[in-house]
Amino acid sequence: MRTDADIARPMVQDAKVALGERGRAWWEERSEQDDRDRLAATIRALLRHRGEKTICPSDAARTAGGESWRRLMPLAREVAAALARDGVIEVRQRNEVVDITQVRGPVRLAAGPELTRG
């Protein structure tokens, strides 16, 4: 049986990683995997926080990348694709679910079934 603590633990972990409190420090040199982990945690944390609302991949890149967020945009889309494949999020364009690897232009990210399960 899952307890409130079991449900809260991954949420707290995502928030701390997204904010840079866990993992490699923001001022240290990071690997691509460090950036991927932080972007994934940021996407999950932002979607949980916003409830039914969607986010833009740039919201995650801005949170994870600070002033150099633009360099993270291609990686943010790759991370979103992986999260979508796992059912954690949905990628939408014009309110239709799409494969982010097959579309161009702006997309929105929404919580998927795996994220909403808690």
Backbone as a ProteinNet text record, in pm:
[ID]
protein_1_A
[PRIMARY]
MRTDADIARPMVQDAKVALGERGRAWWEERSEQDDRDRLAATIRALLRHRGEKTICPSDAARTAGGESWRRLMPLAREVAAALARDGVIEVRQRNEVVDITQVRGPVRLAAGPELTRG
[TERTIARY]
83.4	0	88.3	57.7	135.8	90.2	186.6	156.2	172.6	131.2	151.1	299.5	384.1	528.7	580.7	528.1	569.1	532.2	419.8	374.4	453.9	481.7	549.9	698.7	762.3	907.5	955.3	897.8	946.2	915.2	808.4	775.5	878.7	916.7	1017.8	1151.8	1186.4	1312.3	1315	1206.4	1201	1217.1	1148.7	1157.6	1299.7	1365.1	1501.5	1601.1	1585.5	1673.8	1647.9	1520.6	1485.9	1544.7	1545.9	1598.2	1749.9	1811.9	1957	2005.5	1916.1	1955.8	2011.3	1984.3	2039.9	2102.6	2196.9	2269.9	2388.2	2449.7	2566.7	2525.4	2605.3	2576.7	2574.1	2492	2474.6	2603	2691.1	2813.7	2924.5	2905.4	3003.1	2974.2	3078	3058.1	2967.8	2866.6	2769.5	2782.7	2750.2	2747.6	2610.4	2598.9	2468.8	2368.8	2413.6	2322.3	2273.5	2360.9	2318	2206.7	2225.3	2123.3	1994.3	2006.3	1886.4	1809.6	1882.3	1817.1	1746.3	1813.5	1754.1	1633.5	1642	1527.7	1408.2	1432.3	1322.4	1256	1336.9	1282.4	1205.8	1257	1191.4	1057.1	1052.2	926	823.2	862.1	768	721.7	815.1	780.4	687.7	719.2	634.2	493.6	483.9	351.7	271.5	335.6	264	214.5	299.4	263.8	148.2	145.4	43.6	-85.3	-90.3	-215	-257.3	-372.4	-428.7	-363.7	-288.5	-230.2	-106.9	-77.6	38.7	156.6	273.3	393.4	458.7	547.5	627.7	763.7	825.9	960.1	1056.5	1034.1	1122.1	1106.7	991	975.5	1075.6	1089.8	1185.7	1328.6	1356.5	1492.3	1531.4	1438.2	1466.8	1494.8	1417.9	1437.9	1570.7	1601.2	1723	1847.9	1833.7	1951.6	1984.7	1895.2	1921.8	1944.2	2047.5	2074.9	2112	2161.5	2200.8	2094.5	1967.9	1858.6	1842.6	1873.7	1852	1933.5	2052.1	2134.2	2068.6	1976.7	1909.9	1783.2	1738.8	1612.4	1610.2	1711.5	1706.2	1702.8	1778.4	1780.8	1646.8	1583.6	1452.4	1350.1	1355.9	1263.8	1295.6	1423.8	1461.8	1411.7	1429	1383.7	1231.2	1162.1	1016.2	974.3	1046.3	1014.7	1028	1133.9	1154.6	1045.7	1010.2	904.2	769.8	745.7	621	616.7	729.7	735	704.6	744.9	721	583.3	502.4	368.2	364.9	478.3	485.2	419.3	437.5	377.5	312.5	235.5	184.5	239.7	271.8	315.3	198.6	162.4	47.8	86.5	20.8	31.5	-109.1	-152.4	-290.6	-389.8	-357.4	-440.4	-456	-375.2	-374	-245	-252.6	-133.3	-50.6	79.4	169.3	298.9	373.3	508	603.4	667.4	753.1	868.7	906.5	1015.5	968.8	837.5	783	720.7	713.8	650.7	751.9	721.7	802.5	715.9	781.5	708.3	677.5	599.7	573.2	486.7	520.4	442.7	419	324.9	296.1	309.4	349.9	364.8	255.6	193.9	86.7	119	64.9	83.6	20.9	94	44	-4.7	-52.1	-108.7	-10	115.8	213.8	245.8	237	264.8	146.9	26.4	-92.6	-123.8	-59.3	-81.8	-20.4	72.3	133.6	251
-118.2	0	125	217.7	340.8	440.8	502.6	605.3	743.2	844.9	981.8	1009.5	957	977.4	911.6	794.8	726.4	808.8	875.9	958	1088	1146.2	1276.1	1266.4	1156.4	1144.7	1174.8	1113.5	1146.4	1290.5	1345.7	1485.1	1579.6	1553.5	1636	1620.3	1498.2	1473.8	1552.6	1547.3	1622.3	1771.3	1824.1	1967.7	2006.9	1927.5	1960.3	1950.3	1850.2	1838.1	1954.7	1987.4	2096.9	2229.4	2250.6	2375.1	2373.7	2260.6	2251.9	2221.8	2180.7	2148.2	2007.3	1923.2	1787.8	1768.1	1676.9	1656.9	1751.5	1762.4	1848.5	1994.4	2069.3	2211.4	2290.2	2393.2	2469.2	2538.4	2568.8	2640.3	2544.4	2414.1	2315.2	2274	2226	2175.6	2053.1	2052.3	1942.4	1863.1	1736.2	1651.7	1662.5	1609.4	1607.5	1527	1418.5	1338.9	1418.6	1500.1	1588	1681.2	1739.6	1828.6	1752.9	1632.8	1550.7	1522.8	1482.3	1451.9	1574.4	1688	1810.2	1853.7	1842.7	1878.2	1786.7	1657.1	1563.9	1595.3	1619	1653	1784.4	1880	2010.4	1997.5	1921	1900.5	1837.1	1731.1	1664.9	1758.9	1832.8	1923.1	2035.5	2095.6	2203.9	2153.6	2037	1984.7	1949.1	1893.7	1865.7	1995.3	2096.3	2224.5	2291.7	2280	2349.9	2272.1	2151.4	2075	2040.8	2089.7	2059.1	2140.6	2243.8	2332	2269	2315	2266.6	2361.4	2313.9	2397.1	2390.1	2481.6	2482.3	2420.1	2349.4	2298.4	2409.2	2531.3	2641.4	2675.8	2646.9	2668.7	2583.1	2458.1	2368	2411.8	2450.3	2494.5	2619.3	2712.7	2835.6	2803.5	2713.3	2676.4	2605	2511.9	2432.1	2503.9	2593.5	2651.5	2794.2	2861.6	3000.5	3085.3	3168.7	3259.6	3187.9	3066.2	2992.6	2889.3	2921.1	2827.2	2788.8	2877.2	2846.9	2726.1	2707.4	2592.4	2460.7	2464.9	2343.6	2308.6	2395.3	2370	2239.3	2208.9	2080.2	1961.8	1972.2	1865.2	1856.6	1970.3	1970.5	1895.9	1913.7	1840.6	1691	1655.3	1512.9	1449.9	1520.1	1469.8	1455.9	1554.2	1546.6	1424.5	1395.2	1277.6	1149.5	1139.7	1020	1008.4	1119.1	1116.3	1079.5	1125.7	1091.4	942.4	887.2	742.7	659.2	710.8	638.6	665.3	750.4	779.8	880.4	942.5	1039.4	1170.6	1209	1331.8	1304.7	1401.8	1404.8	1530.1	1519.5	1635.6	1673.2	1801.2	1847.5	1963.9	1963.4	2076.3	2104.2	2226.7	2265.1	2173.3	2141.1	2058.8	1913.4	1868.9	1729.3	1664.1	1539.6	1467.4	1433.6	1466.8	1446.5	1381	1330.9	1280.2	1396.6	1441.1	1560	1543.3	1419.6	1397.7	1413.9	1419.7	1426.4	1561.7	1652.8	1782.5	1895.1	2003.3	2125	2230.4	2329.1	2440.2	2421.5	2514.2	2513.2	2395.2	2341.7	2233.6	2268.4	2198.8	2212.6	2074.1	2071.7	1946.7	1939.4	1823.4	1800.8	1675.6	1668.4	1549.1	1429.3	1318	1193.4	1101.7	984.6	892.8	849	830.9	786.5	895.5	1021.6	1132.1	1154.9	1140	1169	1058	942.9	833.7	863.4	961.8	997.1	921.4
0	0	0	-87.8	-97.8	7.4	68.4	168	105.3	178.4	130.6	108.7	195.1	180.8	53	18.9	-104.8	-228.1	-221	-332.3	-338.1	-222.4	-216.7	-250.9	-216.5	-233.6	-375.8	-481	-616	-656	-603.1	-633.3	-573.3	-450.5	-384.1	-454.8	-492.1	-564.1	-694.4	-772.9	-898.9	-874.4	-774.7	-746.8	-708.4	-627.2	-583.9	-699.3	-785	-901.6	-997.6	-1020.4	-1111.4	-1064.8	-934.6	-878.1	-860.7	-888.5	-876.4	-736	-648.1	-511.5	-499.4	-597.6	-601.1	-736.9	-743.5	-868.5	-872.5	-987.1	-1003.3	-986.7	-914.7	-889.2	-1019.8	-1026.1	-1149.2	-1193.2	-1102.1	-1139.2	-1183.7	-1162.9	-1207	-1350.8	-1417.8	-1553.6	-1548	-1634.4	-1635.4	-1764.6	-1753.9	-1872.7	-1938.6	-2058.9	-2125.8	-2043.7	-1979.6	-1897.9	-1777.6	-1717.5	-1608	-1655.8	-1775.1	-1831	-1860.2	-1914.3	-1941	-1812	-1708.3	-1580.5	-1524	-1532.3	-1477.8	-1560.7	-1692.4	-1776.4	-1750.5	-1738.8	-1712	-1577.7	-1475.9	-1344	-1350.1	-1425.7	-1438	-1508.3	-1615.3	-1687.3	-1594.7	-1523.8	-1432.9	-1321.9	-1262.1	-1151.4	-1198.4	-1313	-1362.9	-1396.2	-1457.7	-1492	-1367	-1267.4	-1141.9	-1079.6	-1081.4	-1020.8	-1094	-1223.5	-1303	-1319.2	-1267.4	-1272.1	-1413.4	-1454.7	-1586.7	-1698.5	-1665.2	-1766.4	-1830.9	-1951.3	-2025	-2005.1	-2044.7	-2043.5	-2181.2	-2204.8	-2326.7	-2293.5	-2386.4	-2357.9	-2314.2	-2361.5	-2321.5	-2173.7	-2113.4	-1968.8	-1892	-1934.8	-1869.8	-1897.8	-2022.3	-2057.7	-1979.8	-1964.2	-1888.1	-1741.6	-1684.5	-1544.9	-1526	-1614	-1599.7	-1647.4	-1745.4	-1808.5	-1772.5	-1702.9	-1667.8	-1791.6	-1787.7	-1898.5	-2028.2	-2017.7	-2138.4	-2178.1	-2152.1	-2175.8	-2322	-2412.5	-2554.5	-2601.7	-2544.8	-2585.8	-2545.2	-2447.8	-2401	-2479.3	-2569	-2638.3	-2718.8	-2799.7	-2869.9	-2772.5	-2664.9	-2565.1	-2492.1	-2466.4	-2400.1	-2485.2	-2615.8	-2704.4	-2705.8	-2700.6	-2693.7	-2563.4	-2454.2	-2324.3	-2324.3	-2382.2	-2392.1	-2473.8	-2580.8	-2662.6	-2580.7	-2501.8	-2418.7	-2312.7	-2249.1	-2147.6	-2209.9	-2332.5	-2402	-2435.4	-2480.1	-2510.1	-2386.4	-2268.9	-2143	-2083.8	-2148	-2099.2	-1985.2	-1955.7	-1846.3	-1887.8	-2013.6	-2064.4	-2198.7	-2244.3	-2380.9	-2446.1	-2573.6	-2650.3	-2741.1	-2736.9	-2814.7	-2905.7	-3018.6	-3111	-3159.5	-3141	-3173.1	-3102.5	-2979.6	-2890.1	-2934.8	-3028.6	-3072.7	-3023.7	-2977.7	-2935.6	-3059.7	-3053.4	-3167.3	-3120.3	-3216.6	-3191.8	-3213	-3107.1	-3114	-3211.9	-3240.7	-3335.1	-3480.3	-3500.7	-3636.3	-3670.4	-3574.6	-3601	-3587	-3654.1	-3643	-3577.8	-3522	-3465.2	-3317.9	-3264.4	-3121.1	-3078.4	-2963.3	-2902.7	-2755.8	-2696.9	-2554.2	-2492.1	-2366.5	-2292.4	-2187.2	-2175.4	-2078.1	-1998.4	-1878.7	-1795.6	-1865	-1866	-1922.5	-1812.6	-1849.1	-1749.9	-1641.7	-1675.5	-1575.7	-1474.3	-1513.7	-1422.4	-1329.6	-1380.4	-1300.5	-1200.3	-1215	-1118.8	-983.2	-979.9	-850.7	-828
[MASK]
++++++++++++++++++++++++++++++++++++++++++++++++++++++++++++++++++++++++++++++++++++++++++++++++++++++++++++++++++++++

